[in-house]
Amino acid sequence: MEREKTIRHDEEKTKLINRLSRIEGQVRGVERMVEEDRYCMDILIQIRAIESALHNVGLEITERHMKHCVTDAIQTGEGDEYIEELMRILKQFSKSR
């Protein structure tokens, strides 16, 4: 099943990229914490914050996919395929939590 790319607006891209950059900074911060032998619980708290931030980015992308890609697919008669694909991914998300 070949998927078309949906164009994200510059504002949307910038928002996602900024959030991912902050997450990248958090990961580097955890790396420094490990190098500095920081208290394990402090490191674990930061790791959980990173997981939460990534999860929220995933939810945003999922919402956009549903509002644009899935909606467009339903209108062109391909909705079932897109919904099945989305459900497979959501099930993978829920296994990792």
Residue pairs with C-beta under 8 A, 6 or more apart in sequence:
1 81
1 85
3 69
6 68
6 69
6 72
8 16
8 64
12 64
16 57
16 60
16 61
19 53
19 56
19 57
20 57
22 53
23 50
23 53
23 54
23 57
26 46
26 49
26 50
26 53
27 50
29 46
30 43
30 46
30 47
30 50
33 42
33 43
33 46
34 43
55 93
55 97
58 93
62 86
62 89
62 90
65 86
66 86
69 82
70 79
70 82
70 83
70 86
73 79
73 81
73 82
74 82
